[in-house]
Amino acid sequence: MKTKVVAIGPEDERYAVAIVKTRRRKGCVAEVRNCAAEVRIPHSASYSVGEEFVRAKEQWLLRALRDSHAPTIGSTAFRLWGKDYETEFVVSQRYGYLIEGDKLIVRGPDGKREEALKRVRRAETEKFAAAATAKYAAIMGLETPPVKIVDAKRYLGICYCKRNVIRYSLRLSRFPIEAAEGVVVHELCHLKVPSHSRAFYEEMAKILPDHRARRKLLSQY
């Protein structure tokens, strides 16, 4: 898919909107999911068509992005496990990070701040996903499946039942731990019940009786 990013909002509150060309669409559609805005347009359309659609939907997009607590462009805040940390970048030959209270101190080569932050997110997501998947797999009487962390925008977790593999998005670490655990259990339950049937949700309720409340948290961060 081809993508272009445009900015919306007043000068002191700018948000990014991705315009994505896809062969699956015949018209334009806007969506805000997991703190990110996306407008999908037909593959044959020009980006100017997408930009016009963004302008037409700008007020709706702004409300949805604010409601989801999405980060603004240029924000120094870094959301980790549902909490916003002020970031300080320290130039260093090696990557690394340290959390001190409400501050995230990130180390990395000069000009590589975004790469350093992405490494923080990957490290935190990998650590959590491995531990949580093993914990709940044991509770459910399952063998711990292989886990892979990917830079996915369209999902937080996905289970490939036939291959017995679960993938988690890097964005999982933006959400509170209890919400992220809900994603882990959701994907593990698919190893027992592939569909979203009544049996699937009964399985979810056995492990997490409050799974619906945990799911609601995903729309609040």
N, CA, C and O of each residue as an XYZ file, in Angstrom:
884
protein
N       0.834     -1.197      0.000
C       0.000      0.000      0.000
C       0.870      1.249      0.000
O       1.862      1.311      0.727
N       0.512      2.239     -0.804
C       1.228      3.502     -0.849
C       0.600      4.469      0.151
O      -0.618      4.477      0.330
N       1.430      5.283      0.801
C       0.941      6.146      1.874
C       1.516      7.548      1.761
O       2.674      7.735      1.388
N       0.680      8.533      2.092
C       1.121      9.918      2.230
C       0.561     10.439      3.541
O      -0.571     10.116      3.901
N       1.338     11.242      4.262
C       0.899     11.774      5.554
C       0.663     13.275      5.435
O       1.498     14.006      4.902
N      -0.501     13.730      5.945
C      -0.817     15.157      5.971
C      -1.134     15.556      7.408
O      -1.432     14.707      8.248
N      -1.067     16.855      7.681
C      -1.327     17.368      9.025
C      -2.656     18.106      9.069
O      -3.032     18.781      8.111
N      -3.363     17.974     10.183
C      -4.619     18.697     10.383
C      -4.596     19.356     11.762
O      -3.774     19.020     12.615
N      -5.520     20.307     11.962
C      -5.645     20.944     13.269
C      -5.000     22.318     13.320
O      -4.270     22.699     12.405
N      -5.269     23.075     14.401
C      -4.664     24.405     14.563
C      -3.150     24.305     14.734
O      -2.615     23.224     14.978
N      -2.468     25.440     14.602
C      -1.006     25.444     14.623
C      -0.420     24.870     15.901
O       0.642     24.248     15.874
N      -1.112     25.076     17.031
C      -0.585     24.585     18.308
C      -1.081     23.185     18.661
O      -0.827     22.694     19.761
N      -1.796     22.536     17.720
C      -2.324     21.199     17.986
C      -2.467     20.450     16.662
O      -3.572     20.271     16.150
N      -1.339     20.021     16.124
C      -1.338     19.375     14.829
C      -1.305     17.845     14.979
O      -0.563     17.297     15.795
N      -2.131     17.180     14.166
C      -2.177     15.722     14.167
C      -1.839     15.188     12.768
O      -2.103     15.847     11.762
N      -1.266     14.018     12.723
C      -0.929     13.378     11.449
C      -2.066     12.470     10.994
O      -2.659     11.745     11.792
N      -2.357     12.523      9.693
C      -3.348     11.635      9.086
C      -2.679     10.944      7.898
O      -2.139     11.604      7.010
N      -2.720      9.628      7.889
C      -2.122      8.864      6.791
C      -3.159      8.642      5.696
O      -4.266      8.176      5.967
N      -2.799      8.976      4.459
C      -3.651      8.697      3.305
C      -3.084      7.462      2.625
O      -1.949      7.471      2.148
N      -3.875      6.406      2.583
C      -3.400      5.111      2.090
C      -4.153      4.725      0.822
O      -5.384      4.723      0.788
N      -3.393      4.399     -0.217
C      -4.003      3.881     -1.437
C      -4.156      2.376     -1.321
O      -3.213      1.670     -0.964
N      -5.344      1.894     -1.625
C      -5.582      0.452     -1.535
C      -6.464     -0.003     -2.684
O      -7.358      0.718     -3.126
N      -6.200     -1.198     -3.156
C      -7.000     -1.756     -4.250
C      -8.340     -2.285     -3.758
O      -9.192     -2.668     -4.559
N      -8.526     -2.307     -2.450
C      -9.759     -2.860     -1.881
C     -10.891     -1.837     -1.814
O     -12.042     -2.205     -1.579
N     -10.575     -0.554     -2.018
C     -11.594      0.481     -1.866
C     -12.053      1.015     -3.218
O     -11.260      1.163     -4.148
N     -13.368      1.303     -3.308
C     -13.913      1.990     -4.480
C     -14.241      3.439     -4.141
O     -14.423      4.270     -5.031
N     -14.314      3.732     -2.844
C     -14.556      5.088     -2.386
C     -13.586      5.437     -1.279
O     -12.686      4.656     -0.970
N     -13.761      6.613     -0.674
C     -12.874      7.051      0.408
C     -13.512      6.759      1.765
O     -14.730      6.848      1.917
N     -12.697      6.417      2.730
C     -13.196      6.151      4.076
C     -12.163      6.623      5.089
O     -10.961      6.450      4.887
N     -12.642      7.227      6.194
C     -11.760      7.713      7.260
C     -11.963      6.858      8.494
O     -13.071      6.401      8.777
N     -10.871      6.645      9.232
C     -10.946      5.818     10.427
C      -9.903      6.290     11.431
O      -8.782      6.635     11.060
N     -10.284      6.301     12.707
C      -9.335      6.551     13.794
C      -9.366      5.328     14.682
O     -10.395      4.999     15.273
N      -8.235      4.659     14.772
C      -8.157      3.429     15.560
C      -6.811      3.388     16.279
O      -5.764      3.653     15.688
N      -6.864      3.050     17.567
C      -5.635      2.911     18.352
C      -4.732      4.146     18.240
O      -3.526      4.037     18.016
N      -5.350      5.326     18.404
C      -4.630      6.600     18.467
C      -3.989      7.005     17.142
O      -3.048      7.798     17.138
N      -4.471      6.484     16.028
C      -3.920      6.836     14.721
C      -5.057      7.058     13.734
O      -6.064      6.351     13.759
N      -4.881      8.065     12.851
C      -5.908      8.382     11.855
C      -5.456      7.927     10.482
O      -4.294      8.082     10.107
N      -6.400      7.359      9.738
C      -6.081      6.860      8.403
C      -7.251      7.116      7.470
O      -8.408      6.902      7.834
N      -6.944      7.572      6.275
C      -7.933      7.732      5.217
C      -7.522      6.813      4.079
O      -6.410      6.922      3.563
N      -8.403      5.915      3.685
C      -8.109      4.988      2.605
C      -8.841      5.428      1.343
O     -10.028      5.751      1.374
N      -8.112      5.434      0.241
C      -8.666      5.868     -1.039
C      -8.379      4.803     -2.093
O      -7.476      3.986     -1.913
N      -9.147      4.801     -3.205
C      -8.880      3.822     -4.264
C      -7.458      3.960     -4.800
O      -6.910      5.061     -4.842
N      -6.871      2.856     -5.205
C      -5.500      2.860     -5.698
C      -5.340      3.763     -6.916
O      -4.274      4.344     -7.122
N      -6.386      3.884     -7.720
C      -6.317      4.676     -8.953
C      -6.474      6.178     -8.696
O      -6.192      6.984     -9.582
N      -6.919      6.563     -7.497
C      -7.159      7.987     -7.193
C      -5.850      8.705     -6.881
O      -4.878      8.078     -6.459
N      -5.826     10.015     -7.088
C      -4.641     10.819     -6.758
C      -4.692     11.188     -5.283
O      -5.756     11.168     -4.663
N      -3.533     11.523     -4.727
C      -3.494     11.898     -3.309
C      -4.299     13.172     -3.047
O      -4.765     13.393     -1.930
N      -4.464     14.010     -4.073
C      -5.255     15.233     -3.894
C      -6.704     14.889     -3.545
O      -7.362     15.629     -2.814
N      -7.197     13.769     -4.068
C      -8.549     13.309     -3.727
C      -8.604     12.968     -2.240
O      -9.562     13.306     -1.546
N      -7.563     12.294     -1.768
C      -7.490     11.960     -0.355
C      -7.386     13.194      0.519
O      -8.009     13.259      1.578
N      -6.605     14.173      0.088
C      -6.442     15.403      0.868
C      -7.756     16.170      0.948
O      -8.081     16.723      1.998
N      -8.506     16.213     -0.129
C      -9.816     16.881     -0.113
C     -10.762     16.164      0.854
O     -11.533     16.802      1.570
N     -10.694     14.847      0.863
C     -11.542     14.066      1.771
C     -11.141     14.330      3.222
O     -12.002     14.438      4.096
N      -9.836     14.434      3.480
C      -9.355     14.744      4.829
C      -9.896     16.092      5.281
O     -10.354     16.227      6.415
N      -9.848     17.096      4.401
C     -10.347     18.430      4.764
C     -11.844     18.395      5.046
O     -12.333     19.082      5.943
N     -12.559     17.599      4.280
C     -14.011     17.500      4.484
C     -14.330     16.835      5.816
O     -15.338     17.150      6.448
N     -13.468     15.917      6.241
C     -13.686     15.164      7.478
C     -12.838     15.693      8.638
O     -12.753     15.050      9.684
N     -12.216     16.848      8.461
C     -11.230     17.310      9.443
C     -11.796     17.448     10.850
O     -11.158     17.008     11.806
N     -12.967     18.043     11.005
C     -13.522     18.235     12.344
C     -13.840     16.904     13.015
O     -13.617     16.744     14.215
N     -14.356     15.957     12.253
C     -14.625     14.627     12.809
C     -13.320     13.952     13.211
O     -13.234     13.357     14.285
N     -12.302     14.043     12.354
C     -11.009     13.440     12.643
C     -10.389     14.051     13.897
O      -9.831     13.336     14.730
N     -10.486     15.377     14.030
C      -9.928     16.045     15.207
C     -10.614     15.578     16.486
O      -9.945     15.297     17.481
N     -11.944     15.494     16.469
C     -12.675     15.040     17.663
C     -12.252     13.615     18.023
O     -12.002     13.303     19.187
N     -12.178     12.757     17.004
C     -11.836     11.355     17.263
C     -10.402     11.220     17.774
O     -10.144     10.415     18.670
N      -9.475     11.986     17.226
C      -8.083     11.926     17.671
C      -7.937     12.455     19.090
O      -7.183     11.894     19.885
N      -8.645     13.524     19.414
C      -8.606     14.054     20.791
C      -9.201     13.058     21.775
O      -8.665     12.847     22.863
N     -10.323     12.443     21.379
C     -10.971     11.481     22.269
C     -10.094     10.264     22.527
O     -10.170      9.653     23.593
N      -9.260      9.911     21.548
C      -8.393      8.740     21.705
C      -7.049      9.091     22.347
O      -6.186      8.230     22.519
N      -6.885     10.387     22.701
C      -5.638     10.858     23.321
C      -4.432     10.606     22.419
O      -3.358     10.241     22.898
N      -4.612     10.800     21.128
C      -3.518     10.591     20.178
C      -2.441     11.658     20.377
O      -2.761     12.792     20.732
N      -1.172     11.314     20.153
C      -0.098     12.294     20.290
C      -0.144     13.311     19.156
O      -0.471     12.960     18.022
N       0.176     14.547     19.447
C       0.255     15.567     18.416
C       1.621     15.510     17.747
O       2.560     14.920     18.281
N       1.725     16.125     16.575
C       2.996     16.164     15.858
C       4.003     16.977     16.673
O       3.697     18.080     17.127
N       5.181     16.437     16.849
C       6.221     17.140     17.592
C       6.122     16.997     19.097
O       6.922     17.583     19.828
N       5.147     16.224     19.576
C       5.000     16.041     21.017
C       6.218     15.331     21.587
O       6.732     14.384     20.993
N       6.677     15.801     22.754
C       7.817     15.142     23.409
C       7.360     14.037     24.347
O       8.185     13.325     24.920
N       6.046     13.887     24.508
C       5.524     12.840     25.389
C       5.605     11.485     24.691
O       5.384     11.382     23.485
N       5.918     10.472     25.449
C       6.018      9.111     24.928
C       5.124      8.231     25.787
O       5.374      8.068     26.981
N       4.096      7.670     25.197
C       3.140      6.863     25.957
C       3.617      5.424     26.047
O       3.881      4.770     25.038
N       3.721      4.946     27.290
C       4.180      3.594     27.540
C       3.310      2.975     28.616
O       3.247      3.473     29.740
N       2.639      1.888     28.267
C       1.741      1.174     29.179
C       0.709      2.101     29.822
O       0.435      2.020     31.019
N       0.137      2.992     28.984
C      -0.949      3.852     29.426
C      -0.519      5.118     30.132
O      -1.367      5.897     30.569
N       0.787      5.343     30.255
C       1.286      6.526     30.953
C       2.160      7.351     30.017
O       2.948      6.802     29.246
N       2.017      8.676     30.088
C       2.822      9.567     29.257
C       4.088      9.988     29.990
O       4.038     10.470     31.122
N       5.217      9.797     29.327
C       6.505     10.172     29.893
C       7.112     11.310     29.072
O       7.091     11.279     27.841
N       7.653     12.311     29.765
C       8.444     13.321     29.082
C       9.767     12.682     28.700
O      10.370     11.969     29.502
N      10.220     12.934     27.484
C      11.423     12.271     27.006
C      12.622     13.212     26.974
O      12.502     14.391     26.639
N      13.751     12.675     27.323
C      15.026     13.390     27.223
C      15.965     12.533     26.393
O      16.198     11.367     26.713
N      16.504     13.110     25.328
C      17.394     12.360     24.443
C      18.842     12.714     24.739
O      19.219     13.885     24.742
N      19.643     11.694     24.986
C      21.063     11.867     25.282
C      21.876     11.234     24.156
O      21.722     10.050     23.856
N      22.740     12.033     23.539
C      23.552     11.518     22.436
C      24.570     10.522     22.971
O      25.315     10.811     23.907
N      24.586      9.343     22.356
C      25.482      8.272     22.787
C      25.749      7.360     21.586
O      24.925      7.270     20.677
N      26.885      6.697     21.587
C      27.190      5.761     20.502
C      26.313      4.522     20.583
O      26.098      3.849     19.575
N      25.806      4.214     21.765
C      24.976      3.047     21.964
C      23.548      3.443     22.306
O      23.303      4.473     22.934
N      22.602      2.591     21.873
C      21.198      2.796     22.218
C      20.927      2.257     23.621
O      21.552      1.293     24.064
N      19.990      2.893     24.303
C      19.578      2.436     25.620
C      18.522      3.363     26.180
O      18.236      4.406     25.591
N      17.937      2.999     27.313
C      16.943      3.876     27.925
C      16.830      3.596     29.407
O      17.222      2.536     29.897
N      16.279      4.585     30.113
C      16.097      4.500     31.561
C      14.837      5.272     31.919
O      14.628      6.382     31.431
N      13.997      4.691     32.767
C      12.788      5.376     33.235
C      13.029      5.852     34.662
O      13.325      5.056     35.553
N      12.897      7.158     34.865
C      13.053      7.758     36.195
C      11.805      8.570     36.511
O      11.655      9.690     36.022
N      10.918      8.023     37.317
C       9.684      8.723     37.646
C       8.833      8.925     36.409
O       8.432      7.960     35.759
N       8.555     10.196     36.078
C       7.741     10.529     34.909
C       8.595     10.848     33.692
O       8.079     11.351     32.694
N       9.874     10.569     33.755
C      10.772     10.899     32.652
C      11.368      9.637     32.040
O      11.737      8.694     32.739
N      11.449      9.653     30.706
C      12.091      8.585     29.955
C      13.371      9.152     29.351
O      13.322     10.044     28.505
N      14.494      8.639     29.782
C      15.788      9.082     29.271
C      16.240      8.073     28.220
O      16.422      6.892     28.515
N      16.417      8.554     26.992
C      16.740      7.693     25.862
C      18.123      8.051     25.323
O      18.455      9.224     25.154
N      18.913      7.028     25.060
C      20.252      7.237     24.506
C      20.312      6.698     23.082
O      19.657      5.711     22.746
N      21.119      7.373     22.244
C      21.308      6.915     20.874
C      22.196      7.867     20.108
O      22.486      8.961     20.593
N      22.639      7.478     18.918
C      23.489      8.343     18.095
C      22.803      9.657     17.736
O      21.575      9.734     17.699
N      23.589     10.674     17.477
C      23.073     11.997     17.117
C      22.148     11.890     15.899
O      22.497     11.268     14.896
N      20.961     12.508     16.003
C      19.999     12.488     14.909
C      19.149     11.231     14.833
O      18.375     11.070     13.889
N      19.279     10.337     15.808
C      18.556      9.072     15.785
C      17.533      8.965     16.919
O      17.287      7.874     17.434
N      16.938     10.097     17.308
C      15.982     10.093     18.412
C      14.794      9.179     18.140
O      14.414      8.386     19.001
N      14.203      9.281     16.950
C      13.026      8.468     16.649
C      13.369      6.992     16.618
O      12.581      6.159     17.064
N      14.536      6.663     16.096
C      14.967      5.264     16.082
C      15.170      4.757     17.506
O      14.834      3.615     17.820
N      15.726      5.619     18.370
C      15.948      5.234     19.768
C      14.625      4.975     20.473
O      14.508      4.018     21.239
N      13.620      5.826     20.221
C      12.307      5.645     20.833
C      11.631      4.368     20.314
O      10.961      3.662     21.068
N      11.810      4.088     19.040
C      11.223      2.873     18.474
C      11.853      1.636     19.118
O      11.179      0.628     19.327
N      13.144      1.719     19.429
C      13.815      0.602     20.089
C      13.286      0.408     21.513
O      13.191     -0.717     22.004
N      12.946      1.520     22.165
C      12.340      1.423     23.500
C      11.016      0.677     23.400
O      10.740     -0.236     24.179
N      10.205      1.080     22.432
C       8.887      0.448     22.284
C       9.037     -1.038     21.956
O       8.305     -1.870     22.492
N       9.964     -1.365     21.095
C      10.159     -2.777     20.739
C      10.629     -3.587     21.943
O      10.137     -4.689     22.183
N      11.579     -3.042     22.701
C      12.106     -3.764     23.860
C      11.012     -4.008     24.893
O      10.904     -5.107     25.435
N      10.201     -2.987     25.168
C       9.139     -3.112     26.154
C       8.057     -4.086     25.674
O       7.554     -4.898     26.450
N       7.709     -3.994     24.389
C       6.675     -4.875     23.846
C       7.144     -6.321     23.840
O       6.386     -7.222     24.198
N       8.392     -6.549     23.433
C       8.923     -7.914     23.401
C       8.950     -8.528     24.802
O       8.574     -9.684     24.994
N       9.399     -7.740     25.770
C       9.491     -8.243     27.142
C       8.112     -8.606     27.690
O       7.928     -9.676     28.272
N       7.156     -7.715     27.500
C       5.804     -7.969     27.995
C       5.159     -9.140     27.262
O       4.599    -10.035     27.896
N       5.232     -9.140     25.937
C       4.542    -10.162     25.140
C       5.048    -11.557     25.466
O       4.258    -12.496     25.572
N       6.348    -11.699     25.626
C       6.910    -13.016     25.941
C       6.420    -13.504     27.300
O       6.007    -14.656     27.440
N       6.466    -12.623     28.302
C       6.073    -13.015     29.657
C       4.573    -13.272     29.755
O       4.155    -14.276     30.330
N       3.759    -12.372     29.199
C       2.302    -12.507     29.307
C       1.788    -13.703     28.523
O       0.892    -14.411     28.982
N       2.351    -13.930     27.342
C       1.911    -15.074     26.542
C       2.236    -16.383     27.248
O       1.412    -17.297     27.270
N       3.429    -16.480     27.825
C       3.811    -17.691     28.564
C       2.927    -17.880     29.796
O       2.498    -18.995     30.094
N       2.660    -16.788     30.508
C       1.837    -16.864     31.726
C       0.437    -17.376     31.422
O      -0.032    -18.318     32.060
N      -0.235    -16.761     30.451
C      -1.620    -17.139     30.182
C      -1.736    -18.449     29.407
O      -2.738    -19.152     29.529
N      -0.731    -18.778     28.620
C      -0.749    -20.074     27.949
C      -0.717    -21.192     28.987
O      -1.417    -22.195     28.846
N       0.102    -21.017     30.040
C       0.172    -22.015     31.108
C      -1.162    -22.122     31.836
O      -1.615    -23.225     32.141
N      -1.791    -20.987     32.116
C      -3.086    -20.984     32.790
C      -4.139    -21.723     31.962
O      -5.008    -22.406     32.504
N      -4.042    -21.572     30.628
C      -5.035    -22.161     29.732
C      -4.688    -23.592     29.324
O      -5.433    -24.228     28.580
N      -3.559    -24.092     29.812
C      -3.168    -25.455     29.465
C      -2.652    -25.589     28.048
O      -2.777    -26.652     27.439
N      -2.070    -24.515     27.512
C      -1.539    -24.521     26.148
C      -0.014    -24.490     26.172
O       0.595    -24.001     27.123
N       0.587    -25.014     25.120
C       2.016    -24.795     24.933
C       2.214    -23.353     24.493
O       1.433    -22.840     23.692
N       3.240    -22.696     25.002
C       3.474    -21.303     24.642
C       3.833    -21.205     23.165
O       4.837    -21.773     22.736
N       3.027    -20.492     22.381
C       3.302    -20.395     20.945
C       4.439    -19.414     20.670
O       4.712    -18.543     21.496
N       5.101    -19.541     19.532
C       6.102    -18.548     19.144
C       5.446    -17.174     19.017
O       4.319    -17.055     18.536
N       6.160    -16.148     19.449
C       5.646    -14.780     19.433
C       6.555    -13.905     18.571
O       7.780    -13.988     18.659
N       5.944    -13.076     17.746
C       6.713    -12.155     16.910
C       6.159    -10.749     17.068
O       4.942    -10.559     17.082
N       7.041     -9.760     17.187
C       6.639     -8.357     17.301
C       6.839     -7.680     15.952
O       7.925     -7.739     15.377
N       5.792     -7.038     15.451
C       5.838     -6.407     14.131
C       5.338     -4.973     14.227
O       4.641     -4.610     15.174
N       5.697     -4.171     13.247
C       5.273     -2.764     13.209
C       3.940     -2.667     12.474
O       3.854     -2.064     11.404
N       2.905     -3.263     13.056
C       1.587     -3.323     12.413
C       0.727     -2.140     12.816
O       0.728     -1.726     13.975
N       0.001     -1.603     11.863
C      -0.908     -0.483     12.127
C      -2.359     -0.933     12.209
O      -3.188     -0.251     12.813
N      -2.673     -2.079     11.604
C      -4.065     -2.487     11.472
C      -4.544     -3.393     12.601
O      -5.741     -3.657     12.713
N      -3.644     -3.864     13.423
C      -4.062     -4.730     14.522
C      -3.067     -4.618     15.667
O      -1.929     -4.187     15.484
N      -3.523     -5.020     16.863
C      -2.644     -5.083     18.033
C      -2.128     -6.495     18.239
O      -1.031     -6.696     18.759
N      -2.925     -7.473     17.828
C      -2.505     -8.858     17.921
C      -3.228     -9.669     16.870
O      -4.358     -9.355     16.498
N      -2.579    -10.706     16.395
C      -3.221    -11.580     15.417
C      -2.673    -12.989     15.607
O      -1.472    -13.183     15.798
N      -3.573    -13.971     15.551
C      -3.203    -15.372     15.770
C      -3.322    -16.144     14.457
O      -4.371    -16.144     13.814
N      -2.238    -16.796     14.078
C      -2.257    -17.685     12.924
C      -2.426    -19.106     13.465
O      -1.451    -19.793     13.772
N      -3.678    -19.523     13.572
C      -4.007    -20.775     14.260
C      -3.331    -21.990     13.640
O      -2.814    -22.841     14.363
N      -3.327    -22.086     12.314
C      -2.759    -23.261     11.665
C      -1.257    -23.347     11.879
O      -0.689    -24.437     11.952
N      -0.612    -22.174     11.979
C       0.842    -22.160     12.186
C       1.198    -22.081     13.667
O       2.363    -22.203     14.045
N       0.167    -21.871     14.507
C       0.383    -21.777     15.958
C       1.367    -20.652     16.298
O       2.283    -20.827     17.102
N       1.151    -19.495     15.664
C       2.025    -18.334     15.858
C       1.170    -17.113     16.183
O       0.101    -16.929     15.601
N       1.637    -16.283     17.107
C       0.937    -15.030     17.432
C       1.857    -13.858     17.134
O       3.033    -13.868     17.497
N       1.315    -12.860     16.477
C       2.052    -11.623     16.222
C       1.409    -10.496     17.023
O       0.184    -10.398     17.106
N       2.241     -9.658     17.604
C       1.763     -8.476     18.316
C       2.344     -7.227     17.678
O       3.484     -7.223     17.212
N       1.547     -6.168     17.665
C       2.018     -4.895     17.132
C       2.879     -4.166     18.155
O       2.667     -4.292     19.361
N       3.845     -3.408     17.669
C       4.641     -2.550     18.542
C       3.757     -1.616     19.359
O       4.113     -1.229     20.472
N       2.602     -1.255     18.800
C       1.721     -0.294     19.463
C       1.072     -0.854     20.726
O       0.460     -0.111     21.493
N       1.204     -2.156     20.940
C       0.597     -2.757     22.134
C       1.096     -2.088     23.408
O       0.353     -1.980     24.383
N       2.345     -1.639     23.408
C       2.937     -1.040     24.611
C       2.431      0.370     24.889
O       2.841      0.980     25.877
N       1.554      0.900     24.048
C       0.947      2.208     24.335
C      -0.157      2.089     25.384
O      -0.491      3.068     26.052
N      -0.720      0.896     25.528
C      -1.927      0.726     26.319
C      -1.629      0.219     27.732
O      -0.575     -0.371     27.969
N      -2.557      0.446     28.672
C      -2.359     -0.077     30.027
C      -2.142     -1.585     30.012
O      -2.634     -2.281     29.124
N      -1.405     -2.082     30.995
C      -1.072     -3.497     31.070
C      -2.327     -4.376     31.029
O      -2.351     -5.393     30.337
N      -3.368     -3.981     31.771
C      -4.573     -4.810     31.804
C      -5.230     -4.917     30.428
O      -5.784     -5.961     30.082
N      -5.170     -3.826     29.635
C      -5.720     -3.876     28.275
C      -4.848     -4.747     27.378
O      -5.361     -5.523     26.572
N      -3.534     -4.618     27.519
C      -2.611     -5.427     26.721
C      -2.759     -6.913     27.049
O      -2.677     -7.761     26.161
N      -2.976     -7.221     28.325
C      -3.204     -8.619     28.700
C      -4.467     -9.160     28.038
O      -4.529    -10.330     27.659
N      -5.474     -8.295     27.904
C      -6.702     -8.704     27.228
C      -6.437     -9.113     25.787
O      -7.036    -10.064     25.285
N      -5.526     -8.386     25.115
C      -5.158     -8.724     23.735
C      -4.454    -10.078     23.698
O      -4.722    -10.903     22.824
N      -3.554    -10.299     24.653
C      -2.820    -11.569     24.715
C      -3.784    -12.743     24.890
O      -3.697    -13.735     24.166
N      -4.700    -12.629     25.848
C      -5.652    -13.719     26.101
C      -6.574    -13.912     24.899
O      -6.915    -15.044     24.554
N      -6.975    -12.827     24.266
C      -7.819    -12.905     23.071
C      -7.158    -13.781     22.005
O      -7.786    -14.679     21.445
N      -5.879    -13.504     21.735
C      -5.187    -14.264     20.694
C      -4.964    -15.712     21.108
O      -5.069    -16.613     20.276
N      -4.657    -15.949     22.377
C      -4.480    -17.327     22.851
C      -5.785    -18.114     22.758
O      -5.778    -19.304     22.445
N      -6.898    -17.447     23.029
C      -8.195    -18.129     22.946
C      -8.479    -18.609     21.521
O      -9.192    -19.592     21.320
N      -7.919    -17.913     20.543
C      -8.125    -18.349     19.158
C      -7.438    -19.685     18.873
O      -7.807    -20.379     17.926
N      -6.456    -20.044     19.675
C      -5.837    -21.359     19.499
C      -6.787    -22.475     19.913
O      -6.634    -23.625     19.502
N      -7.768    -22.118     20.731
C      -8.790    -23.088     21.133
C     -10.052    -22.948     20.289
O     -10.653    -23.947     19.893
N     -10.451    -21.704     20.016
C     -11.664    -21.443     19.230
C     -11.309    -20.409     18.155
O     -11.234    -19.221     18.468
N     -11.092    -20.816     16.911
C     -10.648    -19.884     15.856
C     -11.603    -18.734     15.570
O     -11.159    -17.636     15.233
N     -12.898    -18.963     15.697
C     -13.883    -17.934     15.349
C     -14.231    -17.072     16.564
O     -13.864    -17.383     17.697
N     -14.960    -15.968     16.289
C     -15.471    -15.127     17.367
C     -16.894    -15.579     17.725
O     -17.838    -14.789     17.684
N     -17.024    -16.815     18.062
C     -18.326    -17.389     18.387
C     -18.620    -17.217     19.873
O     -17.809    -16.681     20.628
N     -19.792    -17.680     20.269
C     -20.156    -17.645     21.691
C     -19.158    -18.456     22.520
O     -18.793    -18.065     23.629
N     -18.726    -19.585     21.966
C     -17.750    -20.426     22.674
C     -16.437    -19.683     22.897
O     -15.774    -19.862     23.919
N     -16.074    -18.847     21.928
C     -14.835    -18.073     22.058
C     -14.926    -17.129     23.253
O     -14.016    -17.084     24.081
N     -16.016    -16.377     23.344
C     -16.158    -15.415     24.429
C     -16.369    -16.094     25.785
O     -16.022    -15.536     26.825
N     -16.931    -17.284     25.765
C     -17.029    -18.055     27.010
C     -15.639    -18.456     27.485
O     -15.360    -18.469     28.684
N     -14.779    -18.781     26.540
C     -13.391    -19.121     26.863
C     -12.663    -17.900     27.417
O     -11.902    -18.001     28.380
N     -12.906    -16.742     26.795
C     -12.317    -15.493     27.282
C     -12.735    -15.220     28.718
O     -11.912    -14.856     29.559
N     -14.035    -15.400     28.991
C     -14.575    -15.104     30.322
C     -14.014    -16.024     31.395
O     -13.918    -15.631     32.558
N     -13.641    -17.245     31.020
C     -13.034    -18.157     31.990
C     -11.711    -17.607     32.507
O     -11.388    -17.743     33.687
N     -10.955    -16.990     31.617
C      -9.615    -16.507     31.964
C      -9.666    -15.075     32.495
O      -9.015    -14.743     33.485
N     -10.453    -14.231     31.819
C     -10.576    -12.825     32.218
C     -12.060    -12.468     32.299
O     -12.643    -12.058     31.295
N     -12.679    -12.612     33.462
C     -14.098    -12.273     33.592
C     -14.398    -10.816     33.211
O     -15.517    -10.497     32.809
N     -13.401     -9.936     33.338
C     -13.597     -8.519     33.014
C     -13.055     -8.169     31.632
O     -12.665     -7.026     31.394
N     -13.027     -9.142     30.716
C     -12.398     -8.904     29.412
C     -13.076     -7.784     28.620
O     -12.415     -7.101     27.837
N     -14.379     -7.584     28.809
C     -15.063     -6.512     28.070
C     -14.596     -5.140     28.561
O     -14.405     -4.224     27.760
N     -14.416     -5.001     29.855
C     -13.924     -3.737     30.395
C     -12.495     -3.469     29.928
O     -12.132     -2.331     29.632
N     -11.693     -4.527     29.864
C     -10.322     -4.378     29.388
C     -10.314     -3.941     27.931
O      -9.480     -3.131     27.528
N     -11.231     -4.470     27.148
C     -11.304     -4.100     25.728
C     -11.671     -2.626     25.562
O     -11.163     -1.953     24.665
N     -12.560     -2.123     26.434
C     -12.958     -0.713     26.357
C     -11.771      0.209     26.560
O     -11.724      1.301     25.994
N     -10.806     -0.229     27.371
C      -9.615      0.594     27.610
C      -8.857      0.873     26.316
O      -8.198      1.906     26.196
N      -8.944     -0.039     25.346
C      -8.214      0.144     24.092
C      -8.691      1.376     23.327
O      -7.935      1.950     22.543
N      -9.935      1.782     23.549
C     -10.468      2.953     22.843
C     -10.217      4.248     23.615
O     -10.556      5.333     23.143
N      -9.622      4.129     24.806
C      -9.409      5.306     25.648
C      -7.964      5.772     25.647
O      -7.656      6.811     26.232
N      -7.067      5.029     25.003
C      -5.652      5.390     25.017
C      -5.090      5.414     23.598
O      -3.907      5.699     23.407
